[in-house]
Amino acid sequence: MSQKLIEELKGKAERCETDEERLTLLAENGIELTEEQMEGIAGGRGPKKVKRETCPANGKYHKWVKTGNKRPGERLGPFWPDYEYRCVNCNRRGWA
């Protein structure tokens, strides 16, 4: 893949709003994901390691909301960004 095409795809990926749009973009451009990458996508959103911990503020699970920050994803880089989440009860933050 040429550098120009990679940059163009990065731009398109950044404009995608949903996981479905990103999957469609990848498929349209002949990019296949490994089984490990697909499992990472299918795992849902919310910080990975703290998702099921009890929130100290309410004694129940954390209630995660997106903060609006994003970074290149662990598995697919800019093609599938990670988003920062914050617990509305205790303000704990995490990436997914």
C-alpha positions in Angstrom: 0.0 0.0 0.0 1.4 3.4 -0.9 2.0 6.1 1.8 -0.6 8.4 0.1 -3.3 5.7 0.3 -2.4 4.9 3.9 -2.8 8.6 4.8 -6.1 8.8 2.9 -7.4 5.7 4.7 -6.3 7.2 8.1 -8.3 10.3 7.4 -11.4 8.4 6.4 -11.0 6.1 9.5 -10.8 9.2 11.8 -14.1 10.5 10.4 -15.9 7.2 11.1 -18.4 7.5 13.9 -19.2 3.8 14.6 -17.5 0.5 14.6 -19.7 -0.6 11.8 -18.5 2.3 9.6 -14.9 1.3 10.4 -15.5 -2.3 9.5 -17.2 -1.3 6.2 -14.2 1.0 5.4 -11.8 -1.8 6.0 -13.8 -4.2 3.9 -14.2 -1.8 1.0 -10.4 -1.3 0.9 -9.6 -5.0 1.0 -8.1 -4.9 4.6 -8.7 -8.1 6.4 -8.5 -8.4 10.2 -6.9 -11.3 12.1 -9.0 -13.3 14.5 -7.3 -11.6 17.5 -8.2 -8.1 16.1 -11.8 -9.2 15.5 -12.0 -10.5 19.1 -10.7 -7.1 20.4 -13.4 -5.3 18.4 -16.2 -7.7 19.5 -15.3 -7.2 23.2 -17.3 -4.0 23.3 -16.3 -0.6 24.7 -15.4 0.6 28.2 -12.0 0.3 29.8 -10.7 -3.2 29.5 -9.2 -4.0 32.9 -11.4 -1.9 35.1 -14.8 -2.6 33.4 -16.1 -5.0 36.0 -14.6 -3.5 39.2 -16.8 -2.1 41.9 -17.0 1.7 41.9 -16.0 3.0 45.3 -18.5 5.9 45.0 -21.7 3.8 44.8 -20.7 0.2 45.6 -21.9 -1.0 42.2 -20.2 -1.2 38.8 -18.6 1.9 37.2 -20.8 3.8 34.8 -18.6 4.7 31.9 -19.1 7.7 29.5 -16.8 8.9 26.7 -14.7 11.9 27.5 -14.1 12.9 23.8 -10.4 12.1 23.9 -9.0 9.4 21.6 -5.6 7.9 20.7 -4.4 5.4 18.1 -5.7 2.0 19.0 -3.5 -0.8 20.4 -4.4 -3.3 17.7 -5.1 -1.3 14.6 -3.5 2.1 15.2 -5.4 5.0 13.6 -7.7 2.7 11.8 -9.4 1.7 15.0 -8.8 4.4 17.8 -9.1 3.8 21.5 -11.4 6.2 23.3 -11.0 7.5 26.9 -13.8 6.8 29.3 -14.6 8.3 32.7 -16.8 6.9 35.5 -19.5 9.4 36.2 -19.5 8.4 39.9 -15.8 8.4 40.9 -14.1 10.0 37.9 -11.8 7.0 37.3 -10.5 7.0 33.7 -9.6 4.3 31.3 -9.1 3.6 27.6 -10.8 1.1 25.3 
